[in-house]
């Protein structure tokens, strides 16, 4: 029973936390222009824009 409750806690935590983590990227997409003033690192800009 102790293992079952621990498993349930892990599954519920993942169920609530993982959608929040992916939602952060979705909210920022399209609102920030990818240019040198916002992202000064050229390597980062090339990865993000591709």
MARZA-365857 format. One line per 3 residues: their letters; for each residue y, x, z of C-alpha. Coordinates in steps of 0.2 Angstrom, whole numbers, plus 5000, padded with zeros to 4 digits. Each point is the difference from the previous one (the first is absolute). Layout:
BEGIN
a) Y:X:Z | ...
! end
This chain:
BEGIN
xxx) 5000:5000:5000 | 5012:5014:5004 | 4997:5008:4983
xxx) 5003:4983:4991 | 5017:4998:5009 | 5005:5017:4995
xxx) 4995:4997:4982 | 5010:4984:5000 | 5015:5008:5007
xxx) 5000:5014:4987 | 4997:4987:4986 | 5015:4989:5006
xxx) 5011:5015:5002 | 4997:5005:4982 | 5002:4982:4995
xxx) 5018:5000:5007 | 5005:5018:4998 | 4995:5003:4982
xxx) 5010:4987:4991 | 5016:5006:5009 | 4997:5017:4994
xxx) 4998:4995:4982 | 5015:4988:5001 | 5012:5014:5004
xxx) 4997:5007:4982 | 5002:4983:4992 | 5016:4996:5008
xxx) 5009:5016:4995 | 4993:5000:4982 | 5014:4996:4987
xxx) 5015:5000:5012 | 5003:5019:5001 | 5004:5010:4984
xxx) 4990:5015:4998 | 5013:5013:4996 | 5007:5017:5007
xxx) 5012:4992:5012 | 4986:4990:5010 | 4986:5012:4997
xxx) 5006:5018:4998 | 4983:5007:4998 | 4995:5001:4982
xxx) 4981:5001:5003 | 5001:4984:5011 | 5010:4991:4986
xxx) 4987:5004:4987 | 4986:4994:5011 | 5008:4984:5005
xx) 5007:4996:4983 | 4983:5002:4991
! end
